[in-house]
Amino acid sequence: MGDAPGMLAGHPDRERWNARYEGRDAVSFEPHPLAVRALSLRPPDGPVADLACGPSGSALLAASAGRRVTAVDISDVALGLLAREASRRGLAGLITVVQADLRAWRPDAGGYAIVLCTGYWDRAVFAAAAGAVTAGGLLGWESLTDAARRRRPSLCAGWCVGPGEPAALLPPGFAVLDLRDVPSAPHGAKRLMLARREA
């Protein structure tokens, strides 16, 4: 499952997310609204990268549309759930699961028609993700905001976008299509962004 399992043994993020997914009776494979919207906007031909994907319904949706998907997560348990569901739906040949720490893994520059990341924030990862979007392609992102820390004071500040982020960090050549805060998100306030790279 990717190139990382040995190197990630004992990684605290892997252990935390594996514990969250282990023993779940039911897993939702509902695609994220950003994925639904991005696929509806007729992006150019090409693969999709789903970063910090978990047991991703978004990856399954993109594969069901005939796109090749690279699904990256630190949790081998989440990736196993995704791989089994992809196999059950006859989509295993279109989804490549990669177990990796996103702070160390890098996508191919300009290699993806859509890059999605929902539920994770790191400025360096965001920069690499933006660089991975091909001309005319889409970047969809959702992450916690500073406002979420008021509801959950123990939340790490580095996991939350600051004022103006992530849109303010987009490189030249991107146009923001949607940018909004979701104050009533279940785990705290989140910010959603969808942007297109100029063709």
Sequence and secondary structure as in RCSB ss.txt:
>XXXX:A:sequence
MGDAPGMLAGHPDRERWNARYEGRDAVSFEPHPLAVRALSLRPPDGPVADLACGPSGSALLAASAGRRVTAVDIS
DVALGLLAREASRRGLAGLITVVQADLRAWRPDAGGYAIVLCTGYWDRAVFAAAAGAVTAGGLLGWESLTDAARR
RRPSLCAGWCVGPGEPAALLPPGFAVLDLRDVPSAPHGAKRLMLARREA
>XXXX:A:secstr
 TT HHHHTT HHHHHHHHHHTT S       HHHHHHHHT   SS EEEET SS HHHHHHHHTT  EEEEES 
HHHHHHHHHHHHHTT GGGEEEEE  TTT    TT EEEEEEES   HHHHHHHHHTEEEEEEEEEEEEEHHHHH
H TTS GGGEE TTTTGGG  TTEEEEEEEEETT TTS EEEEEEEE  
